[in-house]
Amino acid sequence: MSFISKWAGLLGLLAVLVVGDQIRINRPGHKFRLTVEVTTPDGVKTGSGVLAVVPDRNYNRGGRTTMRGEAVFVDLGQSKNLVALLAHRQDAKLDFDDINYVALRAYGAARGNRVSFNDIHRQTGVVPVQADLVPVLVSFGDPKDPKTARLVAGDHAEAVLGEGYAIRGITVEVVPNGFWPVDFGGVLGEPVTRGISAKLPWLAAPGDPAATALQAAGLPAGGEAREAFARN
């Protein structure tokens, strides 16, 4: 084996090891489908999205568990909508981390026992998201205008959406990770749901329109405002 061939082989092996390690670090710990069902005068309307939870696997353990995915948009017809944000309300602030543990806690509540983070990907079936696990819900009078956002109470949706509208239920279901990062659908696995910017086009606008939307809904808006709608 020549000197050049030997080093080419070593560099190739190093590249494989680096890529493999990056896949290990960034591969989702689990994925789950968040589904929102709303009763309307025209029947039940449903919206859902697949979210991925990525634990901190860096060697220094200095990071945090993160999420990839987007808020769930439900088209209710009659120019009405409901959006389940990637955030929970904690007193006078928004919590952007609790959404990472919605599936974990929902399965624990449904099973009546604690579910380990390392075992969540093995859970099966659809379970309800209730009480404090329900994310912040908002509705837009005009999806093209962030200033038309209104906060929707889970138990009094008709106050914003109108008579005959009610939250029928919110559920989660763990779905297979698939062959990340080539989980493009089908046998490769369900990809994280994207497309919220097509429904809320202002998300791609300059400035901080996400903060404008949260403020219009009477919610606190900080530097993480966009995380309520989309995570990369």
C-alpha positions as CSV (number, residue, x, y, z in Angstrom):
1,M,0.0,0.0,0.0
2,S,1.4,3.4,-1.0
3,F,1.9,6.2,1.4
4,I,-0.9,8.2,-0.3
5,S,-3.3,5.3,-0.3
6,K,-2.7,4.7,3.4
7,W,-3.4,8.3,4.4
8,A,-6.5,8.4,2.1
9,G,-7.8,5.3,3.8
10,L,-7.2,6.8,7.3
11,L,-8.8,10.1,6.3
12,G,-11.8,8.2,4.9
13,L,-12.2,6.3,8.2
14,L,-11.9,9.5,10.1
15,A,-14.7,11.1,8.0
16,V,-16.9,8.1,8.6
17,L,-16.3,8.3,12.4
18,V,-17.1,12.1,12.4
19,V,-20.3,11.7,10.4
20,G,-21.4,8.8,12.5
21,D,-20.8,10.7,15.7
22,Q,-22.8,13.7,14.4
23,I,-25.7,11.4,13.6
24,R,-25.5,10.0,17.1
25,I,-25.5,13.4,18.6
26,N,-28.3,14.9,16.5
27,R,-30.6,11.9,16.0
28,P,-33.9,12.4,17.7
29,G,-34.4,10.5,20.9
30,H,-38.1,10.1,19.9
31,K,-40.7,11.6,17.7
32,F,-44.4,12.1,18.4
33,R,-47.5,13.3,16.6
34,L,-49.4,16.1,18.3
35,T,-53.0,16.1,17.1
36,V,-55.7,18.8,17.8
37,E,-59.4,18.1,17.2
38,V,-61.9,20.9,17.2
39,T,-65.7,20.6,17.1
40,T,-67.2,23.1,14.7
41,P,-70.7,23.7,13.3
42,D,-69.5,21.9,10.2
43,G,-68.2,18.8,12.1
44,V,-64.9,17.9,13.6
45,K,-61.8,19.5,12.2
46,T,-58.3,18.1,12.8
47,G,-54.7,19.2,12.5
48,S,-51.5,17.4,13.5
49,G,-47.8,17.6,13.2
50,V,-44.8,15.4,13.9
51,L,-42.3,16.8,16.4
52,A,-38.8,15.4,17.2
53,V,-37.2,15.6,20.6
54,V,-33.4,15.6,20.7
55,P,-31.6,15.0,24.0
56,D,-28.3,16.6,24.9
57,R,-25.7,14.1,23.8
58,N,-22.7,16.4,23.6
59,Y,-19.6,15.3,25.4
60,N,-19.6,18.3,27.8
61,R,-23.3,17.9,28.6
62,G,-23.5,21.7,28.5
63,G,-26.5,21.9,26.2
64,R,-30.2,21.1,26.7
65,T,-32.9,18.9,25.2
66,T,-34.2,20.5,22.1
67,M,-37.0,20.1,19.6
68,R,-37.5,20.2,15.9
69,G,-40.9,20.9,14.4
70,E,-43.6,23.5,14.2
71,A,-46.8,24.6,15.8
72,V,-49.9,22.7,14.8
73,F,-52.3,24.7,12.6
74,V,-55.9,23.6,12.4
75,D,-58.0,25.0,9.5
76,L,-61.5,25.3,10.9
77,G,-63.2,26.5,7.8
78,Q,-65.3,29.7,7.7
79,S,-62.0,31.7,7.7
80,K,-61.3,30.4,11.3
81,N,-58.3,28.7,12.6
82,L,-56.6,27.4,15.8
83,V,-52.9,27.1,16.4
84,A,-51.3,25.0,19.1
85,L,-48.0,26.7,19.9
86,L,-44.8,25.1,21.0
87,A,-45.0,26.7,24.4
88,H,-46.8,26.6,27.7
89,R,-47.8,29.4,29.9
90,Q,-46.1,29.5,33.3
91,D,-47.5,32.3,35.4
92,A,-46.3,35.6,33.8
93,K,-44.0,34.0,31.2
94,L,-43.9,31.5,28.4
95,D,-42.1,28.2,28.9
96,F,-40.5,26.9,25.6
97,D,-39.0,23.7,27.1
98,D,-42.0,21.9,28.5
99,I,-43.2,21.0,25.0
100,N,-40.2,18.7,24.9
101,Y,-41.7,16.5,27.6
102,V,-45.4,16.6,26.6
103,A,-45.4,13.0,25.2
104,L,-43.3,11.7,28.1
105,R,-45.7,13.2,30.7
106,A,-48.9,12.3,28.7
107,Y,-47.9,8.6,28.5
108,G,-47.0,8.6,32.2
109,A,-50.4,10.1,33.1
110,A,-52.3,7.7,30.8
111,R,-50.3,4.7,32.1
112,G,-50.5,5.7,35.7
113,N,-46.8,5.4,36.2
114,R,-43.6,7.3,35.4
115,V,-42.2,6.7,31.9
116,S,-38.4,7.0,31.5
117,F,-37.1,9.4,28.8
118,N,-35.0,6.5,27.4
119,D,-38.2,4.3,27.1
120,I,-40.6,6.9,25.6
121,H,-39.8,5.7,22.0
122,R,-41.1,2.3,22.9
123,Q,-44.6,3.6,23.9
124,T,-47.5,2.7,21.7
125,G,-51.0,4.0,21.2
126,V,-52.7,7.4,21.3
127,V,-53.0,9.2,24.7
128,P,-54.7,12.4,25.7
129,V,-52.9,15.7,26.5
130,Q,-54.8,17.3,29.3
131,A,-54.6,19.9,32.0
132,D,-51.2,21.6,32.3
133,L,-49.8,19.6,29.4
134,V,-52.0,21.5,26.9
135,P,-49.9,24.0,25.0
136,V,-50.9,27.6,24.5
137,L,-53.7,27.9,21.9
138,V,-54.2,31.0,19.7
139,S,-56.3,31.9,16.8
140,F,-55.7,34.5,14.0
141,G,-58.5,36.7,12.7
142,D,-56.3,37.0,9.6
143,P,-53.4,34.4,9.3
144,K,-51.5,36.9,7.2
145,D,-51.5,39.5,10.0
146,P,-49.7,38.7,13.3
147,K,-51.5,41.5,15.1
148,T,-54.8,39.6,14.8
149,A,-53.7,36.8,17.2
150,R,-56.1,36.0,20.1
151,L,-55.5,33.7,23.0
152,V,-58.0,30.8,23.1
153,A,-58.9,29.1,26.4
154,G,-59.1,25.4,26.1
155,D,-62.3,25.1,28.0
156,H,-64.0,28.2,26.4
157,A,-62.9,28.2,22.8
158,E,-66.3,29.6,21.7
159,A,-65.4,32.9,23.3
160,V,-62.9,33.6,20.5
161,L,-64.0,31.2,17.8
162,G,-67.7,31.6,18.1
163,E,-70.8,29.6,19.0
164,G,-70.5,25.9,18.2
165,Y,-66.7,25.7,18.4
166,A,-65.0,23.7,21.2
167,I,-61.7,21.8,21.7
168,R,-62.7,18.2,21.3
169,G,-59.4,16.8,22.3
170,I,-55.6,17.0,22.1
171,T,-53.6,13.8,21.8
172,V,-50.0,12.5,21.3
173,E,-48.7,9.4,19.7
174,V,-45.1,8.3,19.6
175,V,-44.0,7.5,16.0
176,P,-40.9,5.7,14.8
177,N,-37.7,7.7,14.4
178,G,-37.0,6.2,11.1
179,F,-33.6,6.3,9.4
180,W,-32.7,9.8,10.4
181,P,-31.3,11.9,8.7
182,V,-32.9,10.3,5.6
183,D,-36.4,10.0,7.1
184,F,-38.1,11.4,4.1
185,G,-41.3,9.4,4.5
186,G,-42.6,5.9,3.8
187,V,-40.4,3.1,5.0
188,L,-37.7,5.6,5.8
189,G,-39.8,7.0,8.6
190,E,-42.1,10.0,9.1
191,P,-40.3,13.3,8.8
192,V,-40.8,16.3,11.1
193,T,-43.8,18.3,9.8
194,R,-42.9,21.6,8.0
195,G,-45.1,24.2,6.3
196,I,-46.3,26.6,9.0
197,S,-44.8,29.6,7.1
198,A,-47.2,28.9,4.2
199,K,-50.1,29.3,6.6
200,L,-48.6,32.1,8.6
201,P,-46.5,33.9,5.9
202,W,-45.4,36.7,8.2
203,L,-43.1,34.3,10.0
204,A,-40.6,34.7,7.2
205,A,-40.8,38.5,7.4
206,P,-37.9,40.6,8.8
207,G,-38.0,41.9,12.3
208,D,-39.8,39.9,15.1
209,P,-43.3,39.3,13.8
210,A,-43.6,36.3,16.2
211,A,-43.2,38.6,19.2
212,T,-45.9,40.9,17.6
213,A,-48.3,37.9,17.4
214,L,-47.7,36.8,21.0
215,Q,-48.2,40.4,22.3
216,A,-51.4,40.7,20.3
217,A,-52.6,37.5,22.1
218,G,-51.7,39.1,25.5
219,L,-48.8,36.8,25.9
220,P,-45.2,37.7,27.1
221,A,-42.8,38.0,24.2
222,G,-39.1,37.7,24.5
223,G,-36.1,36.9,22.3
224,E,-37.4,33.3,21.9
225,A,-40.8,34.3,20.5
226,R,-40.3,32.5,17.1
227,E,-39.7,29.2,19.0
228,A,-43.4,29.3,19.8
229,F,-44.1,28.7,16.1
230,A,-41.1,26.8,14.7
231,R,-37.9,25.0,15.8
232,N,-35.2,24.0,13.4
